[in-house]
Amino acid sequence: MKLIEDNITQTLDEMYLVETLNLDNKTILELGCGNASMTKMIAQNGTNRKVIACEVDKTQHEKNLSLNIPNIEFKLNGAQDIKLDDESVDMIFMFKSFHHIPYDLMKKALKEIKRVLKPNALVYISEPLFKGEQNELIAMFHDEEQVRIDAFTHIKEAVETEEFKLFREIFFQTEVTYKDFEDFKTKQMNLSYNDNNITPQLEEKIKNKFNSYNNGKETSFMKPFRVDILQKI
């Protein structure tokens, strides 16, 4: 296992990877579902899928409840305290969320994940890599380098101590496009989990850096990811 891959050649939509995992007729748990964008696609693809989607942000959870999609159940809880029975889930997904777990709760979260998974079932953990032009922009106001290292260290340790088996590790990149700086600001800076105060001076620096890529016009970045698919032992 490795934290960073410098030579990523595979470019794809992450849903392609998700749909290789045979999710029909399964009970699926998503931890840290955010605005439920991936949740909705998983629930509405295929057949006979039950999706339980958990979020810790109360504001976002309330918004998710209003979606009212029959085969999605939304819960307000974190990965360290999953409100489900032992061995009740066929598959778990975490999209860009494991590194948001407080450091002192990461081991507990992995134990909870193992507890609710059925024997030999999988957990899919997708984490953004701390590299690339978009990452440089975001790090100006929300630097996640250490928390992403912490997340990887805990995942790797869970494999090395045989809590889980590494089923597969995948590196890929996906294209992200913003119409202009205001679009970037809406999608990346105005988020409820960005607990920061961006001063007008800092915002101007971020705007200038963004505009340096394509003269303020529509701009695309290649965003790199690592996916660790772990199997319950």
ROSE-4610 file (N, C-alpha, C; in Angstrom, 1 decimal, always signed):
// ROSE-4610
residu = [M/M/M/K/K/K/L/L/L/I/I/I/E/E/E/D/D/D/N/N/N/I/I/I/T/T/T/Q/Q/Q/T/T/T/L/L/L/D/D/D/E/E/E/M/M/M/Y/Y/Y/L/L/L/V/V/V/E/E/E/T/T/T/L/L/L/N/N/N/L/L/L/D/D/D/N/N/N/K/K/K/T/T/T/I/I/I/L/L/L/E/E/E/L/L/L/G/G/G/C/C/C/G/G/G/N/N/N/A/A/A/S/S/S/M/M/M/T/T/T/K/K/K/M/M/M/I/I/I/A/A/A/Q/Q/Q/N/N/N/G/G/G/T/T/T/N/N/N/R/R/R/K/K/K/V/V/V/I/I/I/A/A/A/C/C/C/E/E/E/V/V/V/D/D/D/K/K/K/T/T/T/Q/Q/Q/H/H/H/E/E/E/K/K/K/N/N/N/L/L/L/S/S/S/L/L/L/N/N/N/I/I/I/P/P/P/N/N/N/I/I/I/E/E/E/F/F/F/K/K/K/L/L/L/N/N/N/G/G/G/A/A/A/Q/Q/Q/D/D/D/I/I/I/K/K/K/L/L/L/D/D/D/D/D/D/E/E/E/S/S/S/V/V/V/D/D/D/M/M/M/I/I/I/F/F/F/M/M/M/F/F/F/K/K/K/S/S/S/F/F/F/H/H/H/H/H/H/I/I/I/P/P/P/Y/Y/Y/D/D/D/L/L/L/M/M/M/K/K/K/K/K/K/A/A/A/L/L/L/K/K/K/E/E/E/I/I/I/K/K/K/R/R/R/V/V/V/L/L/L/K/K/K/P/P/P/N/N/N/A/A/A/L/L/L/V/V/V/Y/Y/Y/I/I/I/S/S/S/E/E/E/P/P/P/L/L/L/F/F/F/K/K/K/G/G/G/E/E/E/Q/Q/Q/N/N/N/E/E/E/L/L/L/I/I/I/A/A/A/M/M/M/F/F/F/H/H/H/D/D/D/E/E/E/E/E/E/Q/Q/Q/V/V/V/R/R/R/I/I/I/D/D/D/A/A/A/F/F/F/T/T/T/H/H/H/I/I/I/K/K/K/E/E/E/A/A/A/V/V/V/E/E/E/T/T/T/E/E/E/E/E/E/F/F/F/K/K/K/L/L/L/F/F/F/R/R/R/E/E/E/I/I/I/F/F/F/F/F/F/Q/Q/Q/T/T/T/E/E/E/V/V/V/T/T/T/Y/Y/Y/K/K/K/D/D/D/F/F/F/E/E/E/D/D/D/F/F/F/K/K/K/T/T/T/K/K/K/Q/Q/Q/M/M/M/N/N/N/L/L/L/S/S/S/Y/Y/Y/N/N/N/D/D/D/N/N/N/N/N/N/I/I/I/T/T/T/P/P/P/Q/Q/Q/L/L/L/E/E/E/E/E/E/K/K/K/I/I/I/K/K/K/N/N/N/K/K/K/F/F/F/N/N/N/S/S/S/Y/Y/Y/N/N/N/N/N/N/G/G/G/K/K/K/E/E/E/T/T/T/S/S/S/F/F/F/M/M/M/K/K/K/P/P/P/F/F/F/R/R/R/V/V/V/D/D/D/I/I/I/L/L/L/Q/Q/Q/K/K/K/I/I/I]
num = [1/1/1/2/2/2/3/3/3/4/4/4/5/5/5/6/6/6/7/7/7/8/8/8/9/9/9/10/10/10/11/11/11/12/12/12/13/13/13/14/14/14/15/15/15/16/16/16/17/17/17/18/18/18/19/19/19/20/20/20/21/21/21/22/22/22/23/23/23/24/24/24/25/25/25/26/26/26/27/27/27/28/28/28/29/29/29/30/30/30/31/31/31/32/32/32/33/33/33/34/34/34/35/35/35/36/36/36/37/37/37/38/38/38/39/39/39/40/40/40/41/41/41/42/42/42/43/43/43/44/44/44/45/45/45/46/46/46/47/47/47/48/48/48/49/49/49/50/50/50/51/51/51/52/52/52/53/53/53/54/54/54/55/55/55/56/56/56/57/57/57/58/58/58/59/59/59/60/60/60/61/61/61/62/62/62/63/63/63/64/64/64/65/65/65/66/66/66/67/67/67/68/68/68/69/69/69/70/70/70/71/71/71/72/72/72/73/73/73/74/74/74/75/75/75/76/76/76/77/77/77/78/78/78/79/79/79/80/80/80/81/81/81/82/82/82/83/83/83/84/84/84/85/85/85/86/86/86/87/87/87/88/88/88/89/89/89/90/90/90/91/91/91/92/92/92/93/93/93/94/94/94/95/95/95/96/96/96/97/97/97/98/98/98/99/99/99/100/100/100/101/101/101/102/102/102/103/103/103/104/104/104/105/105/105/106/106/106/107/107/107/108/108/108/109/109/109/110/110/110/111/111/111/112/112/112/113/113/113/114/114/114/115/115/115/116/116/116/117/117/117/118/118/118/119/119/119/120/120/120/121/121/121/122/122/122/123/123/123/124/124/124/125/125/125/126/126/126/127/127/127/128/128/128/129/129/129/130/130/130/131/131/131/132/132/132/133/133/133/134/134/134/135/135/135/136/136/136/137/137/137/138/138/138/139/139/139/140/140/140/141/141/141/142/142/142/143/143/143/144/144/144/145/145/145/146/146/146/147/147/147/148/148/148/149/149/149/150/150/150/151/151/151/152/152/152/153/153/153/154/154/154/155/155/155/156/156/156/157/157/157/158/158/158/159/159/159/160/160/160/161/161/161/162/162/162/163/163/163/164/164/164/165/165/165/166/166/166/167/167/167/168/168/168/169/169/169/170/170/170/171/171/171/172/172/172/173/173/173/174/174/174/175/175/175/176/176/176/177/177/177/178/178/178/179/179/179/180/180/180/181/181/181/182/182/182/183/183/183/184/184/184/185/185/185/186/186/186/187/187/187/188/188/188/189/189/189/190/190/190/191/191/191/192/192/192/193/193/193/194/194/194/195/195/195/196/196/196/197/197/197/198/198/198/199/199/199/200/200/200/201/201/201/202/202/202/203/203/203/204/204/204/205/205/205/206/206/206/207/207/207/208/208/208/209/209/209/210/210/210/211/211/211/212/212/212/213/213/213/214/214/214/215/215/215/216/216/216/217/217/217/218/218/218/219/219/219/220/220/220/221/221/221/222/222/222/223/223/223/224/224/224/225/225/225/226/226/226/227/227/227/228/228/228/229/229/229/230/230/230/231/231/231/232/232/232/233/233/233]
x = [+0.8/+0.0/+0.9/+0.4/+1.2/+0.3/+0.8/+0.0/-0.3/+0.8/+0.7/+1.2/+0.6/+1.1/+1.3/+2.5/+2.9/+2.6/+2.4/+2.2/+0.9/-0.2/-1.5/-1.9/-2.3/-2.7/-4.1/-4.8/-6.2/-7.1/-7.9/-8.9/-10.3/-11.1/-12.4/-13.4/-14.7/-15.7/-15.8/-15.8/-15.7/-16.9/-18.0/-19.1/-18.8/-17.9/-17.5/-16.9/-16.0/-15.5/-16.5/-17.4/-18.5/-19.3/-19.7/-20.6/-19.9/-18.6/-18.0/-18.1/-18.8/-18.8/-20.1/-20.9/-22.1/-23.0/-23.6/-24.4/-25.9/-26.4/-27.8/-28.1/-29.3/-29.8/-28.9/-28.4/-27.5/-28.0/-27.6/-27.8/-26.4/-26.5/-25.3/-25.3/-24.1/-24.0/-23.0/-23.4/-22.4/-22.2/-20.9/-20.6/-20.0/-20.5/-20.1/-20.7/-22.0/-22.6/-22.6/-22.4/-22.4/-23.7/-23.7/-25.0/-25.7/-25.2/-25.9/-25.8/-24.8/-24.8/-24.4/-23.4/-23.1/-24.2/-24.8/-25.8/-27.0/-27.4/-28.5/-28.2/-27.0/-26.6/-26.6/-26.0/-25.9/-27.3/-28.2/-29.6/-30.4/-30.2/-31.0/-30.5/-29.3/-28.8/-29.1/-29.1/-29.4/-30.7/-30.8/-32.1/-32.0/-33.1/-33.2/-32.0/-31.7/-30.6/-31.2/-30.8/-31.2/-29.9/-30.0/-28.9/-29.2/-28.2/-28.3/-27.2/-27.5/-26.6/-26.4/-25.2/-25.0/-24.2/-24.5/-23.8/-23.8/-22.7/-22.6/-23.0/-23.0/-23.3/-24.9/-25.4/-26.8/-27.5/-26.9/-27.5/-27.7/-26.6/-26.7/-27.6/-27.6/-28.6/-30.0/-30.4/-31.7/-32.1/-31.1/-31.3/-31.5/-30.7/-30.8/-32.2/-32.7/-34.0/-35.1/-35.0/-36.0/-36.0/-35.0/-34.9/-36.0/-36.3/-37.4/-37.3/-36.2/-36.0/-36.3/-37.2/-37.7/-36.7/-35.7/-34.7/-33.5/-33.5/-32.4/-33.0/-32.2/-32.5/-31.4/-31.7/-30.7/-30.6/-29.3/-29.1/-28.1/-28.3/-27.3/-26.4/-25.2/-24.2/-22.9/-21.8/-20.5/-20.1/-18.9/-18.4/-18.0/-17.7/-17.3/-18.4/-19.7/-20.8/-22.0/-21.9/-22.8/-24.0/-25.2/-26.4/-27.0/-26.3/-26.8/-26.3/-27.0/-26.7/-25.4/-24.8/-23.6/-23.9/-22.9/-23.0/-24.3/-24.7/-26.0/-25.8/-24.6/-24.3/-23.5/-23.9/-23.2/-22.0/-22.0/-21.0/-21.0/-19.8/-19.7/-18.9/-19.4/-18.6/-18.3/-17.1/-16.7/-16.0/-16.7/-16.2/-15.6/-14.3/-13.7/-14.1/-14.3/-14.8/-14.0/-13.2/-12.5/-11.6/-10.9/-10.0/-10.7/-12.0/-12.8/-13.0/-12.8/-13.0/-11.9/-12.2/-11.2/-10.1/-8.9/-7.8/-8.0/-8.5/-8.7/-9.8/-10.6/-11.7/-11.6/-10.4/-10.2/-10.2/-9.5/-9.4/-10.8/-11.5/-12.9/-13.8/-13.6/-14.4/-14.2/-12.9/-12.6/-13.1/-13.2/-13.7/-15.3/-15.9/-17.3/-17.7/-16.8/-17.0/-16.9/-15.9/-15.8/-16.9/-17.4/-18.5/-19.8/-20.1/-21.4/-21.3/-20.1/-20.0/-20.3/-20.9/-21.1/-19.7/-19.6/-18.3/-17.9/-16.6/-16.0/-16.5/-17.3/-17.8/-16.7/-17.0/-16.0/-16.4/-15.3/-15.5/-14.6/-15.2/-14.6/-14.3/-13.0/-12.6/-11.9/-12.5/-11.9/-11.4/-10.1/-9.5/-8.8/-9.0/-8.3/-6.8/-5.9/-4.5/-4.1/-3.1/-2.7/-1.7/-2.2/-1.3/-2.2/-1.6/-2.4/-2.7/-3.1/-3.4/-4.6/-5.7/-6.8/-6.5/-5.7/-5.3/-4.6/-3.7/-2.9/-3.8/-4.9/-5.9/-6.6/-7.1/-7.9/-7.0/-5.8/-4.8/-4.6/-4.8/-4.7/-5.6/-6.8/-7.8/-8.2/-7.8/-8.3/-7.2/-6.2/-5.0/-5.3/-5.4/-5.8/-4.6/-3.4/-2.3/-2.1/-2.1/-1.9/-3.0/-4.3/-5.4/-5.5/-5.0/-5.0/-3.9/-2.8/-1.7/-2.2/-2.9/-3.4/-4.4/-5.3/-6.3/-5.6/-4.6/-3.9/-3.2/-2.6/-1.8/-2.7/-3.9/-4.9/-5.4/-5.6/-6.1/-5.0/-3.8/-2.7/-2.4/-2.5/-2.3/-3.4/-4.6/-5.7/-5.4/-4.8/-4.4/-3.2/-2.2/-1.0/-1.3/-2.3/-2.6/-3.7/-4.0/-5.0/-6.4/-6.8/-8.2/-9.0/-8.3/-8.9/-7.8/-8.3/-7.4/-7.5/-6.4/-6.4/-6.9/-8.1/-8.7/-8.1/-8.0/-7.5/-7.1/-6.1/-5.7/-5.7/-6.4/-6.6/-6.2/-5.5/-5.2/-5.8/-6.6/-7.2/-7.3/-7.7/-7.9/-9.3/-9.9/-11.2/-11.1/-11.8/-11.8/-12.8/-12.4/-13.3/-13.3/-14.5/-14.5/-15.3/-14.8/-15.5/-15.7/-16.9/-17.2/-16.4/-16.1/-15.3/-15.0/-14.3/-14.0/-15.2/-16.3/-17.5/-18.0/-17.9/-18.3/-17.4/-16.1/-15.1/-15.4/-15.7/-16.0/-17.2/-18.3/-19.5/-19.3/-18.6/-18.4/-17.3/-16.3/-15.2/-15.0/-15.3/-15.1/-16.3/-17.5/-18.7/-19.3/-18.5/-18.9/-19.0/-20.0/-20.3/-19.1/-18.3/-17.2/-15.9/-15.9/-14.7/-14.8/-14.4/-14.4/-13.3/-13.4/-12.4/-13.0/-12.2/-12.5/-11.6/-12.2/-11.4/-11.5/-10.4/-10.4/-10.5/-11.0/-11.0/-9.7/-8.6/-7.3/-6.9/-7.2/-7.0/-7.8/-9.1/-10.0/-9.4/-8.9/-8.3/-7.1/-6.3/-5.1/-5.6/-6.6/-7.1/-7.7/-8.4/-9.0/-8.0/-6.9/-5.8/-5.1/-4.9/-4.3/-5.2/-6.5/-7.5/-7.5/-7.5/-7.6/-6.3/-5.2/-3.9/-3.9/-4.8/-4.8/-5.5/-6.5/-7.1/-7.8/-7.1/-7.5/-8.9/-9.3/-10.6/-11.8/-11.5/-12.5/-12.7/-13.6/-13.9/-12.6/-12.4/-11.1/-11.4/-10.6/-10.6/-9.4/-9.5/-8.4/-8.5/-7.4/-7.4/-7.2/-8.2/-8.2/-7.8/-6.7/-6.2/-6.8/-7.1/-7.7/-6.9/-7.0/-6.6/-7.9/-8.1/-9.2/-8.6/-8.9/-8.5/-9.8/-9.9/-11.0/-10.5/-11.1/-10.7/-11.8/-11.3/-12.2/-12.2/-13.4/-13.4/-12.9/-12.0/-11.4/-12.2]
y = [-1.2/+0.0/+1.2/+2.3/+3.5/+4.7/+5.8/+7.0/+7.7/+7.8/+8.7/+7.9/+8.1/+7.5/+8.7/+8.8/+10.0/+9.8/+8.6/+8.3/+7.7/+8.5/+8.0/+8.1/+7.0/+7.0/+6.7/+6.2/+5.8/+7.0/+7.4/+8.5/+8.0/+8.2/+7.6/+8.3/+8.0/+8.4/+7.4/+7.8/+6.9/+5.9/+6.3/+5.4/+4.1/+4.2/+3.0/+2.0/+2.4/+1.5/+0.9/+1.8/+1.4/+0.3/+0.4/-0.5/-1.8/-1.9/-3.2/-4.2/-3.7/-4.4/-5.2/-5.4/-6.3/-5.9/-4.8/-4.2/-4.6/-5.2/-5.6/-6.6/-6.4/-7.3/-7.2/-6.0/-5.9/-4.7/-4.9/-3.8/-3.0/-1.8/-1.0/+0.2/+0.4/+1.5/+2.5/+3.8/+4.8/+5.7/+5.9/+6.7/+8.0/+9.1/+10.4/+10.8/+10.7/+10.8/+12.2/+13.2/+14.6/+14.9/+15.5/+15.9/+14.7/+13.5/+12.3/+12.2/+12.8/+12.7/+11.3/+10.6/+9.3/+8.3/+8.7/+7.8/+7.6/+8.7/+8.7/+7.8/+7.9/+7.1/+5.7/+5.3/+3.9/+3.4/+4.1/+3.7/+3.5/+4.4/+4.4/+3.6/+3.1/+2.1/+0.7/-0.2/-1.6/-1.9/-3.0/-3.5/-3.9/-3.7/-4.2/-3.9/-2.6/-2.1/-1.3/-1.6/-0.8/-0.1/+1.3/+2.1/+2.8/+2.7/+3.4/+4.5/+5.7/+6.8/+7.6/+7.7/+8.4/+9.7/+10.7/+12.0/+12.5/+13.2/+13.8/+15.3/+15.9/+17.4/+17.5/+18.1/+18.1/+18.9/+20.0/+20.8/+20.0/+19.3/+18.5/+17.4/+16.8/+15.6/+16.1/+17.2/+17.7/+17.9/+18.4/+18.6/+17.2/+16.2/+14.9/+14.2/+14.5/+13.9/+14.3/+15.5/+16.1/+15.4/+14.6/+13.9/+12.9/+12.2/+11.2/+10.2/+9.5/+8.4/+7.1/+6.3/+5.1/+4.1/+3.9/+2.8/+3.4/+4.7/+5.3/+5.6/+5.2/+5.6/+6.5/+7.7/+8.6/+8.5/+8.5/+8.5/+9.5/+10.1/+11.1/+10.4/+10.0/+9.4/+9.4/+9.2/+9.1/+7.7/+7.4/+6.1/+5.4/+6.2/+5.6/+5.1/+5.4/+5.0/+4.7/+3.5/+3.1/+2.5/+3.0/+2.5/+1.4/+0.3/-0.9/-2.1/-3.2/-4.5/-5.1/-6.0/-6.7/-7.5/-7.5/-8.3/-8.1/-6.8/-6.5/-5.9/-5.6/-4.9/-5.7/-5.6/-6.3/-5.6/-4.2/-3.4/-2.0/-1.5/-0.1/+0.8/+2.0/+3.0/+4.2/+4.7/+6.0/+6.8/+7.9/+8.7/+10.0/+10.1/+11.4/+11.7/+10.8/+11.1/+10.5/+9.5/+8.8/+9.9/+10.7/+11.7/+12.8/+12.8/+13.8/+13.3/+12.0/+11.4/+11.9/+12.4/+12.8/+11.7/+12.1/+11.2/+10.1/+10.6/+9.7/+8.7/+8.9/+8.0/+7.1/+7.2/+6.5/+5.0/+4.5/+3.1/+2.6/+3.4/+3.0/+2.9/+3.8/+3.7/+2.4/+2.1/+0.8/-0.4/-0.4/-1.5/-1.6/-0.4/-0.3/-0.8/-0.4/-0.9/-2.4/-3.0/-4.4/-5.1/-4.5/-5.1/-5.2/-4.2/-4.2/-5.0/-5.2/-5.9/-7.4/-8.0/-9.4/-10.1/-11.4/-12.1/-12.0/-11.7/-11.6/-10.4/-9.5/-8.4/-7.3/-6.3/-5.3/-3.9/-3.1/-1.7/-1.0/+0.0/+0.7/+2.1/+2.5/+3.8/+4.6/+5.6/+6.5/+7.8/+8.1/+9.3/+10.1/+11.4/+12.3/+12.3/+12.4/+12.5/+14.0/+14.2/+15.6/+16.0/+16.2/+16.6/+17.2/+17.9/+18.5/+19.9/+20.5/+22.0/+22.4/+21.6/+21.9/+21.8/+20.8/+20.6/+21.8/+22.4/+23.6/+24.7/+24.9/+25.9/+25.7/+24.5/+24.3/+24.3/+23.9/+24.0/+25.4/+26.4/+27.7/+28.2/+27.5/+27.8/+26.6/+25.4/+24.2/+23.1/+23.1/+22.2/+20.9/+19.8/+18.5/+17.5/+18.0/+17.1/+16.1/+16.6/+15.7/+14.8/+15.2/+14.3/+13.2/+13.5/+12.4/+11.4/+11.9/+11.0/+10.1/+10.7/+10.0/+8.9/+9.3/+8.3/+7.1/+7.4/+6.3/+5.4/+6.1/+5.3/+4.3/+4.8/+3.9/+2.8/+3.1/+2.0/+1.0/+1.5/+0.6/-0.3/+0.3/-0.5/-1.5/-1.2/-2.2/-3.4/-3.2/-4.3/-5.1/-4.4/-5.0/-5.8/-5.4/-6.1/-7.2/-7.4/-8.4/-8.2/-6.9/-6.6/-6.8/-6.4/-6.5/-7.0/-7.6/-8.0/-6.9/-6.5/-5.6/-6.4/-6.1/-6.7/-6.1/-4.8/-4.1/-2.6/-2.1/-0.7/-0.1/+1.0/+1.5/+3.0/+3.5/+4.9/+5.4/+6.5/+7.0/+8.5/+9.1/+10.6/+10.8/+11.9/+12.3/+13.7/+14.1/+15.5/+16.3/+17.5/+18.4/+19.7/+20.3/+21.5/+22.6/+23.8/+24.9/+26.0/+26.6/+27.6/+28.8/+29.2/+30.4/+30.3/+31.4/+31.4/+31.3/+32.0/+31.9/+30.5/+29.7/+28.3/+27.5/+27.8/+27.1/+27.5/+28.8/+29.3/+28.6/+28.5/+27.8/+26.4/+25.7/+24.2/+23.8/+24.7/+24.3/+25.1/+26.4/+27.3/+27.5/+27.4/+27.7/+26.3/+25.5/+24.2/+24.2/+23.5/+23.6/+23.0/+22.1/+21.5/+22.3/+23.3/+24.2/+25.2/+24.8/+25.6/+26.6/+27.7/+28.6/+30.0/+31.0/+32.4/+32.9/+32.9/+33.3/+34.9/+35.5/+37.0/+37.4/+38.7/+39.2/+39.1/+39.4/+39.3/+37.9/+36.9/+35.5/+35.1/+35.5/+35.2/+35.8/+36.9/+37.6/+36.8/+36.3/+35.5/+34.2/+33.5/+32.3/+32.6/+33.7/+34.0/+34.3/+35.0/+35.2/+34.0/+33.0/+31.7/+30.9/+30.9/+30.2/+30.8/+32.1/+32.8/+32.6/+32.3/+32.1/+30.9/+29.9/+28.7/+28.9/+29.7/+29.8/+31.2/+32.2/+33.6/+33.8/+33.1/+33.3/+32.6/+31.9/+31.2/+29.8/+29.0/+27.7/+26.9/+26.3/+25.6/+24.2/+23.3/+21.9/+21.4/+20.6/+20.0/+18.5/+17.8/+16.4/+16.1/+15.5/+15.3/+13.8/+13.6/+12.2/+11.6/+10.3/+9.5/+8.2/+7.7/+6.4/+5.7/+4.5/+3.7/+2.4/+2.2/+1.0/+0.2/-1.0/-1.9/-3.0/-3.0/-3.9/-5.0/-6.2/-7.3/-7.7/-7.9/-8.3/-9.7/-9.9/-11.2/-11.9]
z = [+0.0/+0.0/+0.0/-0.7/-0.7/-0.7/-0.1/+0.1/-1.2/-2.0/-3.2/-4.4/-5.6/-6.8/-7.8/-8.2/-9.0/-10.5/-11.0/-12.4/-12.6/-12.4/-12.6/-14.1/-14.7/-16.1/-16.4/-15.3/-15.5/-15.2/-16.1/-16.0/-16.1/-15.1/-15.2/-14.2/-14.4/-13.5/-12.4/-11.1/-10.0/-10.0/-10.5/-10.5/-11.4/-12.3/-13.0/-12.1/-11.2/-10.2/-9.3/-8.8/-7.9/-8.5/-9.8/-10.4/-10.8/-10.6/-10.8/-9.6/-8.6/-7.3/-7.0/-8.0/-7.9/-6.7/-6.8/-5.7/-5.7/-6.7/-6.7/-5.6/-5.1/-4.0/-2.7/-2.5/-1.3/-0.4/+0.8/+1.8/+1.8/+1.5/+1.3/+2.3/+2.9/+3.9/+3.3/+3.3/+3.0/+4.2/+4.5/+5.7/+5.3/+5.8/+5.4/+4.0/+3.8/+2.5/+2.0/+2.8/+2.3/+1.7/+0.5/-0.2/-0.9/-0.7/-1.2/-2.7/-3.3/-4.8/-5.2/-4.5/-4.9/-4.4/-3.2/-2.6/-3.6/-4.2/-5.2/-6.4/-6.9/-8.1/-7.7/-6.6/-6.2/-6.0/-5.3/-5.0/-6.3/-7.3/-8.4/-9.6/-9.5/-10.5/-10.1/-11.0/-10.6/-10.1/-9.3/-8.8/-7.4/-6.6/-5.3/-4.4/-4.3/-3.5/-2.3/-1.1/+0.0/+0.5/+0.5/+0.9/+2.2/+3.1/+4.4/+4.3/+4.4/+4.2/+5.5/+6.0/+7.3/+7.1/+7.9/+7.8/+9.2/+9.5/+10.9/+10.9/+9.7/+9.6/+9.7/+10.8/+11.0/+9.9/+9.4/+8.4/+7.1/+6.7/+5.5/+5.6/+6.8/+7.1/+6.9/+7.4/+7.2/+5.7/+5.0/+3.5/+2.9/+3.3/+2.7/+3.0/+4.1/+4.5/+3.5/+3.0/+2.1/+0.7/+0.4/-0.9/-1.0/+0.0/+0.0/-1.1/-1.1/-2.1/-1.4/-1.9/-1.2/-0.6/-1.4/-1.0/-0.3/+0.1/+0.9/+2.3/+3.3/+4.7/+5.2/+5.6/+6.0/+7.6/+8.1/+9.5/+9.9/+11.1/+11.6/+12.6/+12.1/+13.0/+12.2/+13.0/+12.3/+12.2/+11.5/+11.3/+12.6/+13.6/+14.9/+15.8/+15.3/+16.1/+15.2/+14.5/+13.5/+14.2/+13.9/+14.5/+13.8/+13.6/+12.9/+13.7/+13.4/+14.1/+13.5/+14.3/+13.8/+12.6/+11.6/+10.4/+9.7/+9.5/+8.8/+7.5/+7.0/+5.8/+4.8/+3.5/+2.5/+1.9/+2.0/+1.4/+2.0/+2.2/+2.8/+1.9/+1.7/+0.9/+1.7/+1.5/+2.1/+1.0/+0.5/-0.5/+0.0/+0.0/+0.5/+1.9/+2.8/+4.1/+5.3/+5.0/+6.1/+6.8/+6.0/+6.6/+7.4/+7.4/+8.2/+9.6/+9.8/+11.1/+12.1/+13.3/+14.2/+14.4/+14.5/+14.6/+15.7/+16.9/+18.0/+17.8/+16.8/+16.5/+15.3/+14.6/+13.4/+13.6/+14.7/+15.0/+15.3/+16.1/+16.5/+15.3/+14.4/+13.1/+12.4/+12.2/+11.5/+12.2/+13.6/+14.3/+14.1/+14.0/+13.8/+12.4/+11.4/+10.0/+10.0/+10.6/+10.7/+11.4/+12.4/+13.2/+12.3/+11.6/+10.9/+9.5/+9.0/+7.8/+8.0/+7.0/+7.0/+6.7/+7.0/+6.8/+5.4/+5.2/+3.9/+3.0/+3.6/+2.8/+2.7/+1.8/+1.5/+2.0/+2.2/+2.5/+1.4/+0.8/-0.3/+0.2/+0.4/+1.0/-0.1/-0.6/-1.6/-1.0/-1.2/-0.6/-1.7/-1.7/-2.6/-2.3/-3.3/-3.0/-2.8/-2.0/-1.7/-2.8/-4.0/-5.1/-6.2/-7.1/-8.2/-8.1/-9.2/-9.2/-8.4/-8.5/-7.7/-6.2/-5.8/-4.4/-3.9/-4.8/-4.4/-4.1/-4.9/-4.6/-3.3/-3.1/-1.9/-0.6/-0.7/+0.4/+0.9/+0.1/+0.5/+1.6/+1.7/+2.7/+3.5/+3.1/+3.8/+3.5/+4.3/+4.1/+4.8/+4.0/+4.6/+4.5/+4.3/+4.1/+5.3/+6.5/+7.6/+7.9/+7.8/+8.0/+7.0/+5.8/+4.8/+5.1/+5.6/+6.0/+7.1/+8.1/+9.3/+8.8/+7.9/+7.4/+6.7/+5.9/+5.2/+6.2/+7.2/+8.2/+9.0/+9.3/+10.0/+9.1/+7.9/+7.0/+6.7/+6.5/+6.3/+7.6/+8.7/+10.0/+10.1/+9.7/+9.9/+9.0/+7.9/+7.0/+7.5/+8.0/+8.5/+9.8/+10.6/+11.8/+11.5/+10.2/+9.8/+10.3/+10.6/+10.8/+9.5/+8.4/+7.1/+6.2/+5.0/+4.0/+2.9/+2.3/+1.2/-0.1/-0.5/-1.7/-2.9/-2.9/-4.1/-3.8/-4.3/-4.2/-5.6/-5.8/-7.2/-7.1/-8.1/-8.3/-9.6/-9.5/-10.7/-10.6/-11.7/-11.7/-12.4/-12.0/-12.6/-12.9/-14.0/-14.4/-13.7/-13.2/-12.5/-13.2/-13.5/-14.3/-13.5/-13.6/-13.0/-14.1/-14.1/-15.1/-14.9/-13.7/-13.4/-11.9/-11.4/-10.0/-9.0/-9.4/-8.6/-8.4/-9.5/-9.4/-8.5/-8.6/-7.7/-6.2/-6.0/-4.7/-4.1/-4.9/-4.4/-4.1/-4.9/-4.8/-3.8/-3.6/-2.7/-1.5/-1.6/-0.5/+0.5/-0.1/+0.7/+1.2/+1.9/+2.4/+3.9/+4.4/+5.9/+6.7/+6.1/+6.9/+6.8/+6.0/+5.9/+7.1/+8.2/+9.4/+9.4/+8.6/+8.5/+8.2/+8.4/+8.0/+6.9/+5.7/+4.6/+4.5/+4.7/+4.6/+3.2/+2.9/+1.6/+0.9/+1.7/+1.1/+0.6/+1.4/+1.0/-0.2/-0.1/-1.3/-2.5/-2.5/-3.7/-4.2/-3.3/-3.7/-4.3/-3.7/-4.3/-5.7/-5.8/-7.1/-8.2/-7.8/-8.7/-9.2/-8.2/-8.6/-9.5/-9.2/-10.1/-11.5/-11.5/-12.8/-13.7/-13.0/-13.7/-14.5/-14.3/-15.0/-16.4/-16.6/-17.9/-18.0/-17.5/-17.7/-17.2/-16.1/-15.5/-16.2/-17.3/-18.0/-17.5/-18.1/-17.7/-17.6/-16.4/-16.1/-15.6/-16.1/-15.7/-15.0/-14.0/-13.3/-13.3/-13.2/-13.0/-11.5/-10.9/-9.5/-9.2/-8.5/-8.3/-7.0/-7.1/-5.9/-5.7/-4.5/-4.2/-3.6/-4.1/-3.5/-2.8/-1.6/-0.9/-0.6/-1.2/-1.0/-0.1/+1.1/+2.2/+2.4/+2.7/+2.9/+4.4/+5.0/+6.4/+6.5/+7.4/+7.7/+8.8]
